[in-house]
Amino acid sequence: MSLLAVDLGLRTGLALYGPDGRLIWYRSHNFGTQGRLKRGAHGILNNIPDLNILALEGGGALADLWSREGDKRGLTVRRVTAENWRQQLLLPRQQTSGAKAKQHADELARRVIDWSGAPRPTSLRHDAAEAILVGLWAVLDAGWLSQLPAELKA
């Protein structure tokens, strides 16, 4: 059982979580075009045989593309906005500006990496950090974690 979180865009952030609610891997991929993204999404989902949930941040044509690929595989597809996951994972004072929210999101993503025992990044791209937090929101939403672990609280 696993969950893939996707921060949508031609530059896509990806984060895979296991059934214990911990991050397994994360990455950023620049697809460049919608055609390459469509082929890439197909390949990514095919390479995760135990995938159950696909969590997407964003909407529009790219979300529809990922949703269709998830539906073909019988996955549970969840969509969330940045405002929704930020409300659950960040304190109100950490969201007073877009720049402040991004800074705190990056810090929280790094704590998730450490807490999960995933390899530390040499640099953490914003889209990968957002995918990590979309995934954290989704494992809480799915009940894989009953609450935010104490090590991840601000």
C-alpha positions in Angstrom: 0.0 0.0 0.0 1.4 3.4 -0.9 0.4 7.0 -1.7 1.8 9.2 -4.3 1.5 13.0 -3.9 1.9 15.3 -6.9 2.5 19.0 -7.0 1.1 19.7 -10.4 3.0 21.6 -13.1 5.2 20.9 -16.1 7.9 21.0 -13.4 6.3 18.4 -11.1 7.0 17.5 -7.5 6.5 13.9 -6.5 6.5 12.3 -3.0 5.8 8.6 -2.3 4.6 7.5 1.2 4.3 4.1 2.7 1.4 2.6 4.8 3.2 3.7 8.0 2.7 7.4 6.9 6.4 7.9 6.3 8.0 9.4 3.2 9.8 6.8 1.1 11.1 9.1 -1.7 10.6 12.5 -3.2 11.8 14.2 -6.4 11.2 16.9 -8.9 10.8 16.3 -12.6 10.7 18.8 -15.4 8.5 17.4 -18.2 8.7 20.5 -20.3 5.5 19.8 -22.4 2.1 18.5 -21.7 2.7 15.5 -24.0 5.8 14.4 -22.2 4.0 14.9 -18.9 1.2 12.6 -20.0 3.7 9.9 -21.0 5.6 10.5 -17.8 2.6 10.3 -15.5 1.7 7.0 -17.2 5.2 5.6 -16.6 5.4 6.9 -13.0 2.1 5.3 -12.0 3.1 2.0 -13.8 6.3 1.9 -11.8 4.5 1.9 -8.4 2.8 -1.4 -8.3 1.3 -1.1 -4.8 -0.1 2.4 -5.3 -3.6 3.0 -3.7 -4.0 6.7 -3.4 -3.0 9.6 -5.7 -3.1 13.0 -4.0 -3.0 16.0 -6.3 -2.4 19.7 -5.5 -4.0 21.9 -8.1 -6.6 21.7 -10.8 -7.1 22.3 -14.5 -5.9 20.2 -17.4 -2.9 18.8 -15.6 -5.0 17.6 -12.7 -7.5 16.0 -15.1 -4.6 14.2 -16.9 -3.3 12.7 -13.6 -6.8 11.9 -12.4 -7.6 10.0 -15.6 -4.4 8.0 -15.2 -5.3 7.3 -11.6 -8.9 6.3 -12.5 -7.7 3.8 -15.1 -5.8 2.0 -12.3 -8.6 2.1 -9.8 -6.8 4.5 -7.5 -8.4 6.7 -5.0 -7.7 10.2 -6.3 -7.8 13.1 -3.9 -7.4 16.8 -4.9 -6.4 19.5 -2.5 -5.5 23.1 -2.7 -2.4 24.7 -1.1 -4.7 26.7 1.1 -6.3 23.5 2.5 -3.1 21.6 3.3 -1.5 24.7 4.7 -4.4 25.4 7.0 -4.0 21.9 8.4 -0.2 21.7 8.6 1.0 25.3 9.2 0.1 27.7 12.0 -1.8 30.9 11.1 1.2 33.0 11.9 3.2 30.9 9.4 0.8 31.8 6.6 0.7 35.6 6.9 2.3 36.0 3.4 3.1 33.7 0.5 6.8 34.0 1.1 6.4 33.1 4.8 4.2 30.1 4.0 6.7 28.8 1.4 9.6 29.2 3.9 7.7 27.3 6.7 6.6 24.7 4.2 10.2 24.1 3.2 11.2 23.8 6.9 8.4 21.3 7.5 9.2 19.3 4.4 12.8 18.9 5.7 11.5 17.8 9.1 9.3 15.2 7.3 12.4 13.9 5.4 14.3 13.6 8.7 11.4 12.0 10.6 10.9 9.5 7.8 14.6 8.6 7.5 14.5 9.5 3.8 17.8 10.6 2.2 18.5 14.3 2.9 18.5 16.5 -0.1 21.5 18.5 -1.3 18.9 21.0 -2.4 15.2 20.8 -2.0 13.2 22.2 -4.9 10.0 24.0 -4.0 7.8 21.6 -6.0 9.2 18.6 -4.3 8.8 20.2 -0.8 5.1 21.0 -1.7 4.6 17.4 -2.9 6.0 16.1 0.5 3.4 18.3 2.4 0.6 17.3 0.1 1.5 13.7 0.9 1.6 14.4 4.6 -1.9 16.0 4.4 -3.1 13.0 2.4 -1.8 10.3 4.8 -3.5 12.2 7.6 -6.7 12.5 5.5 -6.6 8.8 4.7 -6.1 7.8 8.4 -2.6 6.3 7.9 -1.5 8.7 10.6 -4.0 9.6 13.3 -2.4 12.9 14.0 0.6 15.0 13.1 3.6 13.4 14.8 5.1 15.5 17.6 8.4 15.7 15.8 6.7 17.6 12.9 4.8 20.1 15.0 6.1 23.7 14.9 
